[in-house]
Amino acid sequence: MSLREAIIHRVEDKNGDELREIIEDSIGNAEVTLPGLGVLFEIIWQNSPEEERNRMVDALHRQVHKDASS
């Protein structure tokens, strides 16, 4: 089983609240959680319409440049 498959398997039976908790617990924690967040983001990206993708990129761009100028 690949890392991607293992991460998907770990979350496939979770409800919305449980998924949110997994995400929130992973953010800002050890870097070992980053691959899992990457897989979850990949799923979101692949299943988002272009308009939502543009909003995500814009939000990321704003935050990266805001943090870089601080």
PQR file of N, CA, C, O and H, with PARSE charges and radii, in Angstrom:
ATOM      1  N   MET A   1       0.858  -1.175   0.000 -0.4000 1.5000
ATOM      2  CA  MET A   1       0.000   0.000   0.000 -0.0000 2.0000
ATOM      3  C   MET A   1       0.903   1.237   0.000  0.5500 1.7000
ATOM      4  O   MET A   1       1.842   1.325   0.791 -0.5500 1.4000
ATOM      5  N   SER A   2       0.617   2.174  -0.878 -0.4000 1.5000
ATOM      6  CA  SER A   2       1.401   3.405  -0.942 -0.0000 2.0000
ATOM      7  C   SER A   2       1.004   4.333   0.211  0.5500 1.7000
ATOM      8  O   SER A   2      -0.025   4.138   0.857 -0.5500 1.4000
ATOM      9  H   SER A   2      -0.145   2.102  -1.520  0.4000 1.0000
ATOM     10  N   LEU A   3       1.833   5.335   0.451 -0.4000 1.5000
ATOM     11  CA  LEU A   3       1.537   6.317   1.492 -0.0000 2.0000
ATOM     12  C   LEU A   3       0.203   7.001   1.199  0.5500 1.7000
ATOM     13  O   LEU A   3      -0.615   7.187   2.100 -0.5500 1.4000
ATOM     14  H   LEU A   3       2.669   5.494  -0.074  0.4000 1.0000
ATOM     15  N   ARG A   4      -0.013   7.373  -0.057 -0.4000 1.5000
ATOM     16  CA  ARG A   4      -1.265   8.026  -0.447 -0.0000 2.0000
ATOM     17  C   ARG A   4      -2.459   7.120  -0.126  0.5500 1.7000
ATOM     18  O   ARG A   4      -3.449   7.571   0.450 -0.5500 1.4000
ATOM     19  H   ARG A   4       0.652   7.222  -0.789  0.4000 1.0000
ATOM     20  N   GLU A   5      -2.360   5.854  -0.498 -0.4000 1.5000
ATOM     21  CA  GLU A   5      -3.454   4.908  -0.236 -0.0000 2.0000
ATOM     22  C   GLU A   5      -3.674   4.727   1.261  0.5500 1.7000
ATOM     23  O   GLU A   5      -4.817   4.625   1.707 -0.5500 1.4000
ATOM     24  H   GLU A   5      -1.556   5.488  -0.966  0.4000 1.0000
ATOM     25  N   ALA A   6      -2.610   4.687   2.031 -0.4000 1.5000
ATOM     26  CA  ALA A   6      -2.721   4.517   3.482 -0.0000 2.0000
ATOM     27  C   ALA A   6      -3.426   5.710   4.116  0.5500 1.7000
ATOM     28  O   ALA A   6      -4.254   5.547   5.011 -0.5500 1.4000
ATOM     29  H   ALA A   6      -1.682   4.770   1.668  0.4000 1.0000
ATOM     30  N   ILE A   7      -3.096   6.896   3.651 -0.4000 1.5000
ATOM     31  CA  ILE A   7      -3.735   8.099   4.199 -0.0000 2.0000
ATOM     32  C   ILE A   7      -5.211   8.116   3.850  0.5500 1.7000
ATOM     33  O   ILE A   7      -6.045   8.415   4.705 -0.5500 1.4000
ATOM     34  H   ILE A   7      -2.422   7.028   2.923  0.4000 1.0000
ATOM     35  N   ILE A   8      -5.542   7.802   2.614 -0.4000 1.5000
ATOM     36  CA  ILE A   8      -6.948   7.760   2.209 -0.0000 2.0000
ATOM     37  C   ILE A   8      -7.695   6.699   3.004  0.5500 1.7000
ATOM     38  O   ILE A   8      -8.816   6.936   3.454 -0.5500 1.4000
ATOM     39  H   ILE A   8      -4.864   7.559   1.920  0.4000 1.0000
ATOM     40  N   HIS A   9      -7.096   5.551   3.176 -0.4000 1.5000
ATOM     41  CA  HIS A   9      -7.721   4.473   3.948 -0.0000 2.0000
ATOM     42  C   HIS A   9      -7.991   4.920   5.387  0.5500 1.7000
ATOM     43  O   HIS A   9      -9.014   4.563   5.972 -0.5500 1.4000
ATOM     44  H   HIS A   9      -6.185   5.358   2.810  0.4000 1.0000
ATOM     45  N   ARG A  10      -7.072   5.698   5.947 -0.4000 1.5000
ATOM     46  CA  ARG A  10      -7.209   6.167   7.336 -0.0000 2.0000
ATOM     47  C   ARG A  10      -8.407   7.103   7.509  0.5500 1.7000
ATOM     48  O   ARG A  10      -9.017   7.133   8.578 -0.5500 1.4000
ATOM     49  H   ARG A  10      -6.241   5.987   5.471  0.4000 1.0000
ATOM     50  N   VAL A  11      -8.744   7.852   6.483 -0.4000 1.5000
ATOM     51  CA  VAL A  11      -9.802   8.853   6.634 -0.0000 2.0000
ATOM     52  C   VAL A  11     -11.103   8.514   5.920  0.5500 1.7000
ATOM     53  O   VAL A  11     -12.087   9.236   6.076 -0.5500 1.4000
ATOM     54  H   VAL A  11      -8.249   7.827   5.615  0.4000 1.0000
ATOM     55  N   GLU A  12     -11.135   7.444   5.147 -0.4000 1.5000
ATOM     56  CA  GLU A  12     -12.303   7.192   4.301 -0.0000 2.0000
ATOM     57  C   GLU A  12     -13.598   6.934   5.066  0.5500 1.7000
ATOM     58  O   GLU A  12     -14.679   7.114   4.506 -0.5500 1.4000
ATOM     59  H   GLU A  12     -10.335   6.857   5.021  0.4000 1.0000
ATOM     60  N   ASP A  13     -13.520   6.523   6.316 -0.4000 1.5000
ATOM     61  CA  ASP A  13     -14.742   6.264   7.077 -0.0000 2.0000
ATOM     62  C   ASP A  13     -15.068   7.376   8.073  0.5500 1.7000
ATOM     63  O   ASP A  13     -15.945   7.216   8.921 -0.5500 1.4000
ATOM     64  H   ASP A  13     -12.642   6.377   6.771  0.4000 1.0000
ATOM     65  N   LYS A  14     -14.369   8.487   7.969 -0.4000 1.5000
ATOM     66  CA  LYS A  14     -14.567   9.602   8.907 -0.0000 2.0000
ATOM     67  C   LYS A  14     -15.695  10.500   8.430  0.5500 1.7000
ATOM     68  O   LYS A  14     -15.917  10.664   7.231 -0.5500 1.4000
ATOM     69  H   LYS A  14     -13.656   8.617   7.280  0.4000 1.0000
ATOM     70  N   ASN A  15     -16.412  11.084   9.404 -0.4000 1.5000
ATOM     71  CA  ASN A  15     -17.448  12.069   9.065 -0.0000 2.0000
ATOM     72  C   ASN A  15     -16.797  13.452   8.976  0.5500 1.7000
ATOM     73  O   ASN A  15     -15.598  13.594   9.216 -0.5500 1.4000
ATOM     74  H   ASN A  15     -16.231  10.951  10.379  0.4000 1.0000
ATOM     75  N   GLY A  16     -17.577  14.450   8.637 -0.4000 1.5000
ATOM     76  CA  GLY A  16     -17.050  15.799   8.453 -0.0000 2.0000
ATOM     77  C   GLY A  16     -16.352  16.350   9.678  0.5500 1.7000
ATOM     78  O   GLY A  16     -15.280  16.945   9.566 -0.5500 1.4000
ATOM     79  H   GLY A  16     -18.551  14.335   8.442  0.4000 1.0000
ATOM     80  N   ASP A  17     -16.945  16.160  10.849 -0.4000 1.5000
ATOM     81  CA  ASP A  17     -16.336  16.657  12.084 -0.0000 2.0000
ATOM     82  C   ASP A  17     -15.003  15.964  12.358  0.5500 1.7000
ATOM     83  O   ASP A  17     -14.041  16.601  12.787 -0.5500 1.4000
ATOM     84  H   ASP A  17     -17.816  15.677  10.940  0.4000 1.0000
ATOM     85  N   GLU A  18     -14.952  14.675  12.111 -0.4000 1.5000
ATOM     86  CA  GLU A  18     -13.711  13.929  12.332 -0.0000 2.0000
ATOM     87  C   GLU A  18     -12.621  14.362  11.346  0.5500 1.7000
ATOM     88  O   GLU A  18     -11.450  14.462  11.713 -0.5500 1.4000
ATOM     89  H   GLU A  18     -15.733  14.157  11.762  0.4000 1.0000
ATOM     90  N   LEU A  19     -13.008  14.616  10.101 -0.4000 1.5000
ATOM     91  CA  LEU A  19     -12.041  15.097   9.118 -0.0000 2.0000
ATOM     92  C   LEU A  19     -11.490  16.459   9.522  0.5500 1.7000
ATOM     93  O   LEU A  19     -10.289  16.706   9.416 -0.5500 1.4000
ATOM     94  H   LEU A  19     -13.959  14.534   9.803  0.4000 1.0000
ATOM     95  N   ARG A  20     -12.364  17.332   9.980 -0.4000 1.5000
ATOM     96  CA  ARG A  20     -11.933  18.656  10.446 -0.0000 2.0000
ATOM     97  C   ARG A  20     -10.947  18.516  11.600  0.5500 1.7000
ATOM     98  O   ARG A  20      -9.925  19.202  11.633 -0.5500 1.4000
ATOM     99  H   ARG A  20     -13.340  17.131  10.067  0.4000 1.0000
ATOM    100  N   GLU A  21     -11.244  17.645  12.530 -0.4000 1.5000
ATOM    101  CA  GLU A  21     -10.365  17.431  13.680 -0.0000 2.0000
ATOM    102  C   GLU A  21      -8.993  16.914  13.232  0.5500 1.7000
ATOM    103  O   GLU A  21      -7.964  17.363  13.738 -0.5500 1.4000
ATOM    104  H   GLU A  21     -12.074  17.088  12.503  0.4000 1.0000
ATOM    105  N   ILE A  22      -8.980  15.987  12.299 -0.4000 1.5000
ATOM    106  CA  ILE A  22      -7.709  15.464  11.779 -0.0000 2.0000
ATOM    107  C   ILE A  22      -6.897  16.598  11.159  0.5500 1.7000
ATOM    108  O   ILE A  22      -5.697  16.720  11.406 -0.5500 1.4000
ATOM    109  H   ILE A  22      -9.816  15.622  11.888  0.4000 1.0000
ATOM    110  N   ILE A  23      -7.553  17.418  10.359 -0.4000 1.5000
ATOM    111  CA  ILE A  23      -6.861  18.530   9.705 -0.0000 2.0000
ATOM    112  C   ILE A  23      -6.336  19.521  10.734  0.5500 1.7000
ATOM    113  O   ILE A  23      -5.167  19.906  10.694 -0.5500 1.4000
ATOM    114  H   ILE A  23      -8.527  17.319  10.158  0.4000 1.0000
ATOM    115  N   GLU A  24      -7.194  19.929  11.650 -0.4000 1.5000
ATOM    116  CA  GLU A  24      -6.787  20.922  12.650 -0.0000 2.0000
ATOM    117  C   GLU A  24      -5.690  20.393  13.561  0.5500 1.7000
ATOM    118  O   GLU A  24      -4.793  21.143  13.947 -0.5500 1.4000
ATOM    119  H   GLU A  24      -8.144  19.617  11.683  0.4000 1.0000
ATOM    120  N   ASP A  25      -5.750  19.113  13.909 -0.4000 1.5000
ATOM    121  CA  ASP A  25      -4.702  18.528  14.746 -0.0000 2.0000
ATOM    122  C   ASP A  25      -3.375  18.424  14.002  0.5500 1.7000
ATOM    123  O   ASP A  25      -2.312  18.453  14.623 -0.5500 1.4000
ATOM    124  H   ASP A  25      -6.479  18.504  13.595  0.4000 1.0000
ATOM    125  N   SER A  26      -3.429  18.305  12.686 -0.4000 1.5000
ATOM    126  CA  SER A  26      -2.215  18.151  11.888 -0.0000 2.0000
ATOM    127  C   SER A  26      -1.515  19.476  11.620  0.5500 1.7000
ATOM    128  O   SER A  26      -0.290  19.524  11.513 -0.5500 1.4000
ATOM    129  H   SER A  26      -4.293  18.282  12.182  0.4000 1.0000
ATOM    130  N   ILE A  27      -2.284  20.544  11.514 -0.4000 1.5000
ATOM    131  CA  ILE A  27      -1.714  21.851  11.183 -0.0000 2.0000
ATOM    132  C   ILE A  27      -0.876  22.350  12.353  0.5500 1.7000
ATOM    133  O   ILE A  27      -1.329  22.401  13.497 -0.5500 1.4000
ATOM    134  H   ILE A  27      -3.279  20.506  11.601  0.4000 1.0000
ATOM    135  N   GLY A  28       0.352  22.713  12.030 -0.4000 1.5000
ATOM    136  CA  GLY A  28       1.256  23.262  13.035 -0.0000 2.0000
ATOM    137  C   GLY A  28       1.939  22.209  13.890  0.5500 1.7000
ATOM    138  O   GLY A  28       2.721  22.548  14.778 -0.5500 1.4000
ATOM    139  H   GLY A  28       0.720  22.671  11.101  0.4000 1.0000
ATOM    140  N   ASN A  29       1.663  20.956  13.641 -0.4000 1.5000
ATOM    141  CA  ASN A  29       2.300  19.878  14.398 -0.0000 2.0000
ATOM    142  C   ASN A  29       3.575  19.445  13.695  0.5500 1.7000
ATOM    143  O   ASN A  29       4.082  20.139  12.814 -0.5500 1.4000
ATOM    144  H   ASN A  29       1.028  20.680  12.919  0.4000 1.0000
ATOM    145  N   ALA A  30       4.071  18.319  14.087 -0.4000 1.5000
ATOM    146  CA  ALA A  30       5.311  17.792  13.529 -0.0000 2.0000
ATOM    147  C   ALA A  30       5.207  17.681  12.010  0.5500 1.7000
ATOM    148  O   ALA A  30       4.131  17.445  11.461 -0.5500 1.4000
ATOM    149  H   ALA A  30       3.659  17.756  14.803  0.4000 1.0000
ATOM    150  N   GLU A  31       6.337  17.855  11.352 -0.4000 1.5000
ATOM    151  CA  GLU A  31       6.361  17.811   9.889 -0.0000 2.0000
ATOM    152  C   GLU A  31       5.938  16.457   9.336  0.5500 1.7000
ATOM    153  O   GLU A  31       5.632  16.344   8.149 -0.5500 1.4000
ATOM    154  H   GLU A  31       7.211  18.046  11.799  0.4000 1.0000
ATOM    155  N   VAL A  32       5.916  15.446  10.165 -0.4000 1.5000
ATOM    156  CA  VAL A  32       5.496  14.121   9.703 -0.0000 2.0000
ATOM    157  C   VAL A  32       4.039  14.130   9.231  0.5500 1.7000
ATOM    158  O   VAL A  32       3.636  13.256   8.465 -0.5500 1.4000
ATOM    159  H   VAL A  32       6.165  15.538  11.129  0.4000 1.0000
ATOM    160  N   THR A  33       3.246  15.107   9.679 -0.4000 1.5000
ATOM    161  CA  THR A  33       1.842  15.184   9.263 -0.0000 2.0000
ATOM    162  C   THR A  33       1.665  15.847   7.906  0.5500 1.7000
ATOM    163  O   THR A  33       0.586  15.761   7.319 -0.5500 1.4000
ATOM    164  H   THR A  33       3.574  15.818  10.302  0.4000 1.0000
ATOM    165  N   LEU A  34       2.704  16.508   7.393 -0.4000 1.5000
ATOM    166  CA  LEU A  34       2.569  17.237   6.131 -0.0000 2.0000
ATOM    167  C   LEU A  34       2.191  16.366   4.939  0.5500 1.7000
ATOM    168  O   LEU A  34       1.373  16.800   4.128 -0.5500 1.4000
ATOM    169  H   LEU A  34       3.581  16.578   7.870  0.4000 1.0000
ATOM    170  N   PRO A  35       2.736  15.169   4.786 -0.5600 1.5000
ATOM    171  CA  PRO A  35       2.296  14.338   3.654  0.2800 2.0000
ATOM    172  C   PRO A  35       0.790  14.040   3.696  0.5500 1.7000
ATOM    173  O   PRO A  35       0.132  14.017   2.657 -0.5500 1.4000
ATOM    174  N   GLY A  36       0.259  13.816   4.882 -0.4000 1.5000
ATOM    175  CA  GLY A  36      -1.172  13.555   4.997 -0.0000 2.0000
ATOM    176  C   GLY A  36      -2.002  14.748   4.578  0.5500 1.7000
ATOM    177  O   GLY A  36      -3.006  14.608   3.880 -0.5500 1.4000
ATOM    178  H   GLY A  36       0.794  13.835   5.726  0.4000 1.0000
ATOM    179  N   LEU A  37      -1.570  15.932   5.013 -0.4000 1.5000
ATOM    180  CA  LEU A  37      -2.276  17.141   4.599 -0.0000 2.0000
ATOM    181  C   LEU A  37      -2.163  17.340   3.099  0.5500 1.7000
ATOM    182  O   LEU A  37      -3.103  17.808   2.456 -0.5500 1.4000
ATOM    183  H   LEU A  37      -0.754  16.046   5.580  0.4000 1.0000
ATOM    184  N   GLY A  38      -1.021  16.987   2.544 -0.4000 1.5000
ATOM    185  CA  GLY A  38      -0.840  17.096   1.101 -0.0000 2.0000
ATOM    186  C   GLY A  38      -1.791  16.200   0.339  0.5500 1.7000
ATOM    187  O   GLY A  38      -2.355  16.612  -0.675 -0.5500 1.4000
ATOM    188  H   GLY A  38      -0.257  16.606   3.065  0.4000 1.0000
ATOM    189  N   VAL A  39      -1.974  14.984   0.812 -0.4000 1.5000
ATOM    190  CA  VAL A  39      -2.901  14.050   0.160 -0.0000 2.0000
ATOM    191  C   VAL A  39      -4.331  14.577   0.272  0.5500 1.7000
ATOM    192  O   VAL A  39      -5.091  14.516  -0.695 -0.5500 1.4000
ATOM    193  H   VAL A  39      -1.516  14.650   1.636  0.4000 1.0000
ATOM    194  N   LEU A  40      -4.700  15.093   1.441 -0.4000 1.5000
ATOM    195  CA  LEU A  40      -6.048  15.632   1.602 -0.0000 2.0000
ATOM    196  C   LEU A  40      -6.257  16.844   0.701  0.5500 1.7000
ATOM    197  O   LEU A  40      -7.321  17.003   0.102 -0.5500 1.4000
ATOM    198  H   LEU A  40      -4.083  15.142   2.226  0.4000 1.0000
ATOM    199  N   PHE A  41      -5.235  17.703   0.607 -0.4000 1.5000
ATOM    200  CA  PHE A  41      -5.337  18.855  -0.281 -0.0000 2.0000
ATOM    201  C   PHE A  41      -5.450  18.411  -1.739  0.5500 1.7000
ATOM    202  O   PHE A  41      -6.206  18.997  -2.514 -0.5500 1.4000
ATOM    203  H   PHE A  41      -4.371  17.574   1.094  0.4000 1.0000
ATOM    204  N   GLU A  42      -4.708  17.390  -2.101 -0.4000 1.5000
ATOM    205  CA  GLU A  42      -4.778  16.863  -3.464 -0.0000 2.0000
ATOM    206  C   GLU A  42      -6.210  16.439  -3.798  0.5500 1.7000
ATOM    207  O   GLU A  42      -6.703  16.723  -4.890 -0.5500 1.4000
ATOM    208  H   GLU A  42      -4.095  16.914  -1.471  0.4000 1.0000
ATOM    209  N   ILE A  43      -6.869  15.768  -2.872 -0.4000 1.5000
ATOM    210  CA  ILE A  43      -8.252  15.329  -3.089 -0.0000 2.0000
ATOM    211  C   ILE A  43      -9.170  16.538  -3.247  0.5500 1.7000
ATOM    212  O   ILE A  43     -10.026  16.570  -4.131 -0.5500 1.4000
ATOM    213  H   ILE A  43      -6.469  15.537  -1.985  0.4000 1.0000
ATOM    214  N   ILE A  44      -8.981  17.530  -2.378 -0.4000 1.5000
ATOM    215  CA  ILE A  44      -9.794  18.749  -2.475 -0.0000 2.0000
ATOM    216  C   ILE A  44      -9.569  19.410  -3.826  0.5500 1.7000
ATOM    217  O   ILE A  44     -10.526  19.771  -4.512 -0.5500 1.4000
ATOM    218  H   ILE A  44      -8.286  17.504  -1.660  0.4000 1.0000
ATOM    219  N   TRP A  45      -8.311  19.569  -4.208 -0.4000 1.5000
ATOM    220  CA  TRP A  45      -7.970  20.242  -5.465 -0.0000 2.0000
ATOM    221  C   TRP A  45      -8.587  19.521  -6.666  0.5500 1.7000
ATOM    222  O   TRP A  45      -9.184  20.151  -7.539 -0.5500 1.4000
ATOM    223  H   TRP A  45      -7.534  19.275  -3.651  0.4000 1.0000
ATOM    224  N   GLN A  46      -8.439  18.208  -6.698 -0.4000 1.5000
ATOM    225  CA  GLN A  46      -8.932  17.429  -7.829 -0.0000 2.0000
ATOM    226  C   GLN A  46     -10.447  17.477  -7.960  0.5500 1.7000
ATOM    227  O   GLN A  46     -10.987  17.263  -9.045 -0.5500 1.4000
ATOM    228  H   GLN A  46      -7.954  17.696  -5.989  0.4000 1.0000
ATOM    229  N   ASN A  47     -11.125  17.754  -6.868 -0.4000 1.5000
ATOM    230  CA  ASN A  47     -12.586  17.740  -6.872 -0.0000 2.0000
ATOM    231  C   ASN A  47     -13.199  19.122  -6.733  0.5500 1.7000
ATOM    232  O   ASN A  47     -14.377  19.253  -6.400 -0.5500 1.4000
ATOM    233  H   ASN A  47     -10.686  17.928  -5.987  0.4000 1.0000
ATOM    234  N   SER A  48     -12.406  20.151  -6.987 -0.4000 1.5000
ATOM    235  CA  SER A  48     -12.890  21.526  -6.899 -0.0000 2.0000
ATOM    236  C   SER A  48     -13.017  22.127  -8.294  0.5500 1.7000
ATOM    237  O   SER A  48     -12.179  21.886  -9.163 -0.5500 1.4000
ATOM    238  H   SER A  48     -11.450  20.045  -7.258  0.4000 1.0000
ATOM    239  N   PRO A  49     -14.070  22.908  -8.497 -0.5600 1.5000
ATOM    240  CA  PRO A  49     -14.193  23.604  -9.779  0.2800 2.0000
ATOM    241  C   PRO A  49     -13.114  24.698  -9.883  0.5500 1.7000
ATOM    242  O   PRO A  49     -12.513  25.088  -8.882 -0.5500 1.4000
ATOM    243  N   GLU A  50     -12.890  25.166 -11.076 -0.4000 1.5000
ATOM    244  CA  GLU A  50     -11.842  26.157 -11.341 -0.0000 2.0000
ATOM    245  C   GLU A  50     -11.985  27.399 -10.462  0.5500 1.7000
ATOM    246  O   GLU A  50     -10.984  27.931  -9.982 -0.5500 1.4000
ATOM    247  H   GLU A  50     -13.378  24.849 -11.889  0.4000 1.0000
ATOM    248  N   GLU A  51     -13.197  27.860 -10.249 -0.4000 1.5000
ATOM    249  CA  GLU A  51     -13.428  29.057  -9.429 -0.0000 2.0000
ATOM    250  C   GLU A  51     -12.907  28.845  -8.003  0.5500 1.7000
ATOM    251  O   GLU A  51     -12.272  29.739  -7.443 -0.5500 1.4000
ATOM    252  H   GLU A  51     -14.010  27.427 -10.639  0.4000 1.0000
ATOM    253  N   GLU A  52     -13.164  27.688  -7.416 -0.4000 1.5000
ATOM    254  CA  GLU A  52     -12.671  27.403  -6.068 -0.0000 2.0000
ATOM    255  C   GLU A  52     -11.162  27.266  -6.057  0.5500 1.7000
ATOM    256  O   GLU A  52     -10.506  27.707  -5.114 -0.5500 1.4000
ATOM    257  H   GLU A  52     -13.679  26.962  -7.871  0.4000 1.0000
ATOM    258  N   ARG A  53     -10.602  26.660  -7.095 -0.4000 1.5000
ATOM    259  CA  ARG A  53      -9.143  26.545  -7.199 -0.0000 2.0000
ATOM    260  C   ARG A  53      -8.511  27.930  -7.227  0.5500 1.7000
ATOM    261  O   ARG A  53      -7.507  28.175  -6.558 -0.5500 1.4000
ATOM    262  H   ARG A  53     -11.134  26.301  -7.862  0.4000 1.0000
ATOM    263  N   ASN A  54      -9.102  28.831  -8.002 -0.4000 1.5000
ATOM    264  CA  ASN A  54      -8.584  30.195  -8.077 -0.0000 2.0000
ATOM    265  C   ASN A  54      -8.643  30.877  -6.718  0.5500 1.7000
ATOM    266  O   ASN A  54      -7.710  31.589  -6.347 -0.5500 1.4000
ATOM    267  H   ASN A  54      -9.917  28.631  -8.545  0.4000 1.0000
ATOM    268  N   ARG A  55      -9.729  30.672  -5.966 -0.4000 1.5000
ATOM    269  CA  ARG A  55      -9.844  31.262  -4.623 -0.0000 2.0000
ATOM    270  C   ARG A  55      -8.775  30.704  -3.687  0.5500 1.7000
ATOM    271  O   ARG A  55      -8.193  31.445  -2.896 -0.5500 1.4000
ATOM    272  H   ARG A  55     -10.488  30.094  -6.267  0.4000 1.0000
ATOM    273  N   MET A  56      -8.517  29.395  -3.776 -0.4000 1.5000
ATOM    274  CA  MET A  56      -7.481  28.797  -2.929 -0.0000 2.0000
ATOM    275  C   MET A  56      -6.112  29.368  -3.256  0.5500 1.7000
ATOM    276  O   MET A  56      -5.337  29.693  -2.357 -0.5500 1.4000
ATOM    277  H   MET A  56      -8.990  28.793  -4.419  0.4000 1.0000
ATOM    278  N   VAL A  57      -5.813  29.489  -4.547 -0.4000 1.5000
ATOM    279  CA  VAL A  57      -4.518  30.028  -4.963 -0.0000 2.0000
ATOM    280  C   VAL A  57      -4.392  31.484  -4.524  0.5500 1.7000
ATOM    281  O   VAL A  57      -3.337  31.892  -4.040 -0.5500 1.4000
ATOM    282  H   VAL A  57      -6.443  29.225  -5.278  0.4000 1.0000
ATOM    283  N   ASP A  58      -5.451  32.268  -4.685 -0.4000 1.5000
ATOM    284  CA  ASP A  58      -5.418  33.663  -4.256 -0.0000 2.0000
ATOM    285  C   ASP A  58      -5.193  33.777  -2.752  0.5500 1.7000
ATOM    286  O   ASP A  58      -4.392  34.598  -2.305 -0.5500 1.4000
ATOM    287  H   ASP A  58      -6.308  31.937  -5.078  0.4000 1.0000
ATOM    288  N   ALA A  59      -5.890  32.964  -1.974 -0.4000 1.5000
ATOM    289  CA  ALA A  59      -5.722  32.991  -0.517 -0.0000 2.0000
ATOM    290  C   ALA A  59      -4.297  32.591  -0.134  0.5500 1.7000
ATOM    291  O   ALA A  59      -3.686  33.217   0.733 -0.5500 1.4000
ATOM    292  H   ALA A  59      -6.540  32.297  -2.337  0.4000 1.0000
ATOM    293  N   LEU A  60      -3.778  31.569  -0.766 -0.4000 1.5000
ATOM    294  CA  LEU A  60      -2.412  31.137  -0.492 -0.0000 2.0000
ATOM    295  C   LEU A  60      -1.419  32.230  -0.862  0.5500 1.7000
ATOM    296  O   LEU A  60      -0.498  32.524  -0.100 -0.5500 1.4000
ATOM    297  H   LEU A  60      -4.274  31.060  -1.469  0.4000 1.0000
ATOM    298  N   HIS A  61      -1.604  32.823  -2.015 -0.4000 1.5000
ATOM    299  CA  HIS A  61      -0.716  33.894  -2.472 -0.0000 2.0000
ATOM    300  C   HIS A  61      -0.708  35.058  -1.478  0.5500 1.7000
ATOM    301  O   HIS A  61       0.353  35.556  -1.102 -0.5500 1.4000
ATOM    302  H   HIS A  61      -2.352  32.585  -2.634  0.4000 1.0000
ATOM    303  N   ARG A  62      -1.904  35.485  -1.057 -0.4000 1.5000
ATOM    304  CA  ARG A  62      -1.997  36.590  -0.089 -0.0000 2.0000
ATOM    305  C   ARG A  62      -1.271  36.253   1.201  0.5500 1.7000
ATOM    306  O   ARG A  62      -0.525  37.081   1.724 -0.5500 1.4000
ATOM    307  H   ARG A  62      -2.766  35.080  -1.363  0.4000 1.0000
ATOM    308  N   GLN A  63      -1.476  35.051   1.722 -0.4000 1.5000
ATOM    309  CA  GLN A  63      -0.879  34.676   3.002 -0.0000 2.0000
ATOM    310  C   GLN A  63       0.629  34.519   2.910  0.5500 1.7000
ATOM    311  O   GLN A  63       1.353  34.925   3.819 -0.5500 1.4000
ATOM    312  H   GLN A  63      -2.081  34.378   1.297  0.4000 1.0000
ATOM    313  N   VAL A  64       1.103  33.939   1.826 -0.4000 1.5000
ATOM    314  CA  VAL A  64       2.546  33.759   1.662 -0.0000 2.0000
ATOM    315  C   VAL A  64       3.221  35.127   1.586  0.5500 1.7000
ATOM    316  O   VAL A  64       4.265  35.340   2.203 -0.5500 1.4000
ATOM    317  H   VAL A  64       0.515  33.609   1.088  0.4000 1.0000
ATOM    318  N   HIS A  65       2.632  36.050   0.835 -0.4000 1.5000
ATOM    319  CA  HIS A  65       3.236  37.371   0.700 -0.0000 2.0000
ATOM    320  C   HIS A  65       3.054  38.202   1.968  0.5500 1.7000
ATOM    321  O   HIS A  65       3.915  39.019   2.296 -0.5500 1.4000
ATOM    322  H   HIS A  65       1.785  35.877   0.334  0.4000 1.0000
ATOM    323  N   LYS A  66       1.961  38.007   2.675 -0.4000 1.5000
ATOM    324  CA  LYS A  66       1.738  38.693   3.948 -0.0000 2.0000
ATOM    325  C   LYS A  66       2.785  38.216   4.951  0.5500 1.7000
ATOM    326  O   LYS A  66       3.406  39.036   5.628 -0.5500 1.4000
ATOM    327  H   LYS A  66       1.262  37.343   2.409  0.4000 1.0000
ATOM    328  N   ASP A  67       2.990  36.898   5.057 -0.4000 1.5000
ATOM    329  CA  ASP A  67       3.958  36.342   5.991 -0.0000 2.0000
ATOM    330  C   ASP A  67       5.389  36.724   5.613  0.5500 1.7000
ATOM    331  O   ASP A  67       6.221  36.954   6.491 -0.5500 1.4000
ATOM    332  H   ASP A  67       2.485  36.232   4.507  0.4000 1.0000
ATOM    333  N   ALA A  68       5.677  36.793   4.321 -0.4000 1.5000
ATOM    334  CA  ALA A  68       7.028  37.127   3.870 -0.0000 2.0000
ATOM    335  C   ALA A  68       7.368  38.580   4.165  0.5500 1.7000
ATOM    336  O   ALA A  68       8.535  38.915   4.373 -0.5500 1.4000
ATOM    337  H   ALA A  68       5.001  36.606   3.608  0.4000 1.0000
ATOM    338  N   SER A  69       6.360  39.444   4.186 -0.4000 1.5000
ATOM    339  CA  SER A  69       6.625  40.860   4.423 -0.0000 2.0000
ATOM    340  C   SER A  69       6.620  41.206   5.912  0.5500 1.7000
ATOM    341  O   SER A  69       6.950  42.333   6.283 -0.5500 1.4000
ATOM    342  H   SER A  69       5.412  39.173   4.018  0.4000 1.0000
ATOM    343  N   SER A  70       6.257  40.271   6.752 -0.4000 1.5000
ATOM    344  CA  SER A  70       6.220  40.520   8.208 -0.0000 2.0000
ATOM    345  C   SER A  70       7.591  40.479   8.819  0.5500 1.7000
ATOM    346  O   SER A  70       7.734  40.667  10.027 -0.5500 1.4000
ATOM    347  H   SER A  70       5.989  39.356   6.451  0.4000 1.0000
TER
END
